[in-house]
Each structure stands twice: as structure tokens, then as C-alpha cells.
Amino acid sequence: MSGQNPYAELMRLTNGYQVSQAIYVAATLGIADLLGDEPRDSDDIAAKAGVHPGSLYRLLRALAAAGVFHEDADRRFSLTAIGQCLRSDADRTLGPWAEFVGRPYQWSAWGDLLHGVQTGETPFRHVHGADPWEYRSRHPEEGAIFDRAMTGMSRRMTQATVAAYDFSRFRCVIDVGGGHGALLAAVLAAHPSVRGVLFDQPGVVAGAAAVLREAGVADRCEVVGGNFFERVPEGGDAYLLKTVLHDWDDAEARAILQACRRFIGPEGKLLVLERLVAPPNEDLEAKFFDLFMMTVTGGRERAREEFATLLADAGFRLDAVTRTGTPICIIEAAPI
Ligand SMILES: C[S@@+](CC[C@H](N)C(=O)[O-])C[C@H]1O[C@@H](n2cnc3c(N)ncnc32)[C@H](O)[C@@H]1O
């Protein structure tokens, strides 16, 4: 934080929700893809997007002032380096994430944060009477947006994860709560001798075929639907849990780990991929993801020692933490 003008800085932070919603609208309309590589007139973009020209111009100029787009003298807009990250073909696209976080059902949970802090209840459940997984199973269109957000976010982490850790020593990698399989597909693509099992809720894995096919790994990857509180597939020598445990409180996270413990072999490795909460005053991303978990899922981000305790309670020993150069760390554990 600059600290140069505290009043202006607080104003910027306080109004951050407006920027977030404006980016959500631009992402939902696919503005970054419509802009492409050339500066374009905002009325042309409005015609292509099928929206009100005057209102779109005001949205784009506000986001240009926020640094997402660049506006030139005659109402033509282009993408800045920040805006490029909204493109669907960007290496590290944030477009699907922006589309997800601004959805009205997410937004209304954040609108209830005060209640959450006053009572300790999870705002999402208070507002919707269900957890996000139940809610999305009843609203498949929201489930599809969420799964795309996970795949988009994973793109940012997968290459770094595959580069940071030697998966070639494994015969069979089981990705528990693996979504549409973006991480597992990258692991299998990098290591032709490794087989995979993608495990997630039946309605989620039903959408995984395209990701596995595009990576050319469908013939080496079994897809299994189920409930990780009850069981996980047997026979892996590595079990991945990427950004799964942070969705759950300690009792639920322990139950997921205990299910893994029941099915992992004595020589197996458990790889938990998560953000680690940093010391005081550092790492806005992890601490706001923690607030996200408090508001939406009822889970939490954790520090290394908290993972060590959770793992030990479920019969695992934390052996090592590998940094990936992204906010996600690889926490390696073995059954005890
Ligand atoms: C935050 S997402 C992470 C997805 C993926 N690992 C990634 O990093 O992109 C959590 C995943 O847990 C899955 N999940 C939630 N409840 C589950 C359950 N009871 N059994 C199996 N999977 C579940 C969700 O469907 C979702 O794909």
C-alpha cells in the first residue's frame, strides 16, 4: 500500500466492490476477446456485445481509469497488460474467475459479511440456506461457471506445479476433488509413463472430457464420480488435493483426509496444494481468500503448522513444503 495519501487510499479500497463488479460485467460480456489486438470504437464493441452503447462506454472508461483498458482521444479502447489477463486465450486467464466472483448469488453472500462477523455463521449458508456445492447442484448453470473459473485459475498454477515437483516417480496419480482435471492433465502430459484418476462429484467430472482430450491424456486417465467424505479411489501412489481442504472447516477437512488415509497404500504420498497463511501484515491474496472461505464455503486458509496438526490428526506426517513460485505451495505428507 502506498500510504502517500491515506484518504485517497481508503477511498480506493472502500470502493473496490464497484471495480470488482465492473470487471465482472466486462468479463461476462467477453469485452477483452472482442477488443482483441487492435484499438476499437466503444460503439462497435457495444454492437458486437449486443448492449447499450452509452452505458458500455461509461463502463469502459471507468475501467480504463482503473488500468484495465486504455482509452484514446476518440473513444477507442484497447487492452492494457492487466486487461490482457481477461482474454480467454491468455496463458494465465482470469476472465472465468472474474465472471464467477461477481455472480449475484456470490455477491449476496458478501453483502451478509457483517452478519458472519457478528455471529460466526457462514454468510452464504445464512443467505441461501445451503452450502455452495448444494446450491450449485441445484443451479447447474452456476456450477458450469464455477468449474470454468477453477480450470482458468488452475492454468496459472499447473505449469509452475509441474515444473516444481517430480511427478515422474509415480505410477498412478489420483486427483481428489480435481474438478475438470486441469492439473492432472498437465501432470500426465508432462509424464507419459504416469496414469491418472480424476475424482470429483459425478456432475462435475461429467464435464471433464474436453480438458483431458485437449491435453491428449484421455486414454491414460480414468474418470470417477463420488463423494470424498465417503471414499476415494484405491490404487494410487500419489493423491492430490488441490485447493480442496480450504473449502472446509477443520472437522470436515479432517474427514476428507481420513478418507484418503483409508485408501492410500503404505508407500503412498499425499500432496496437498494450498496457499499458506503468511505472518502478520503480509500476503493480501491468501488473507482475502481466507475471508472468501469464511464468507462463502465455511472453510479457511491455513498456516503450515495448522496443516501439520490437521494431517497428524488424520494419520499423516507432513514431510516437506515445496514453493512453486505461485501462491500455491505443495505440502507433501506420508501415512504414519
Ligand atoms: C475449489 S474446487 C478445486 C478444484 C480443483 N482441485 C482445482 O484446483 O481446480 C473444490 C472441488 O471439490 C469438489 N467437491 C466438493 N465436494 C465434494 C465431494 N463431497 N466429493 C468430491 N468432490 C467434491 C468440487 O466439485 C470442486 O471441484
Ligand as a Chemical Component Dictionary entry (heavy atoms), coordinates in Angstrom:
data_LIG
# 
_chem_comp.id                   LIG 
_chem_comp.type                 NON-POLYMER 
_chem_comp.pdbx_formal_charge   0 
_chem_comp.three_letter_code    LIG 
# 
loop_
_chem_comp_atom.comp_id 
_chem_comp_atom.atom_id 
_chem_comp_atom.alt_atom_id 
_chem_comp_atom.type_symbol 
_chem_comp_atom.charge 
_chem_comp_atom.model_Cartn_x 
_chem_comp_atom.model_Cartn_y 
_chem_comp_atom.model_Cartn_z 
_chem_comp_atom.pdbx_ordinal 
LIG C1  C1  C 0  -12.158 -25.301 -5.048 1  
LIG S1  S1  S 1  -12.562 -26.631 -6.114 2  
LIG C2  C2  C 0  -10.942 -27.175 -6.624 3  
LIG C3  C3  C 0  -10.963 -27.935 -7.919 4  
LIG C4  C4  C 0  -9.573  -28.364 -8.426 5  
LIG N1  N1  N 0  -8.856  -29.192 -7.466 6  
LIG C5  C5  C 0  -8.762  -27.136 -8.783 7  
LIG O1  O1  O 0  -7.870  -26.760 -8.027 8  
LIG O2  O2  O -1 -9.075  -26.520 -9.818 9  
LIG C6  C6  C 0  -13.085 -27.892 -4.999 10 
LIG C7  C7  C 0  -13.559 -29.160 -5.702 11 
LIG O3  O3  O 0  -14.077 -30.052 -4.706 12 
LIG C8  C8  C 0  -15.158 -30.751 -5.289 13 
LIG N2  N2  N 0  -16.029 -31.323 -4.251 14 
LIG C9  C9  C 0  -16.814 -30.645 -3.371 15 
LIG N3  N3  N 0  -17.473 -31.510 -2.581 16 
LIG C10 C10 C 0  -17.110 -32.766 -2.981 17 
LIG C11 C11 C 0  -17.436 -34.072 -2.515 18 
LIG N4  N4  N 0  -18.268 -34.247 -1.482 19 
LIG N5  N5  N 0  -16.855 -35.126 -3.132 20 
LIG C12 C12 C 0  -15.995 -34.948 -4.175 21 
LIG N6  N6  N 0  -15.632 -33.717 -4.646 22 
LIG C13 C13 C 0  -16.184 -32.644 -4.054 23 
LIG C14 C14 C 0  -15.856 -29.683 -6.095 24 
LIG O4  O4  O 0  -16.745 -30.230 -7.046 25 
LIG C15 C15 C 0  -14.687 -28.931 -6.688 26 
LIG O5  O5  O 0  -14.319 -29.424 -7.957 27 
# 
loop_
_chem_comp_bond.comp_id 
_chem_comp_bond.atom_id_1 
_chem_comp_bond.atom_id_2 
_chem_comp_bond.value_order 
_chem_comp_bond.pdbx_ordinal 
LIG C1  S1  SING 1  
LIG S1  C2  SING 2  
LIG S1  C6  SING 3  
LIG C2  C3  SING 4  
LIG C3  C4  SING 5  
LIG C4  N1  SING 6  
LIG C4  C5  SING 7  
LIG C5  O1  DOUB 8  
LIG C5  O2  SING 9  
LIG C6  C7  SING 10 
LIG C7  O3  SING 11 
LIG C7  C15 SING 12 
LIG O3  C8  SING 13 
LIG C8  N2  SING 14 
LIG C8  C14 SING 15 
LIG N2  C9  SING 16 
LIG N2  C13 SING 17 
LIG C9  N3  DOUB 18 
LIG N3  C10 SING 19 
LIG C10 C11 SING 20 
LIG C10 C13 DOUB 21 
LIG C11 N4  SING 22 
LIG C11 N5  DOUB 23 
LIG N5  C12 SING 24 
LIG C12 N6  DOUB 25 
LIG N6  C13 SING 26 
LIG C14 O4  SING 27 
LIG C14 C15 SING 28 
LIG C15 O5  SING 29 
# 
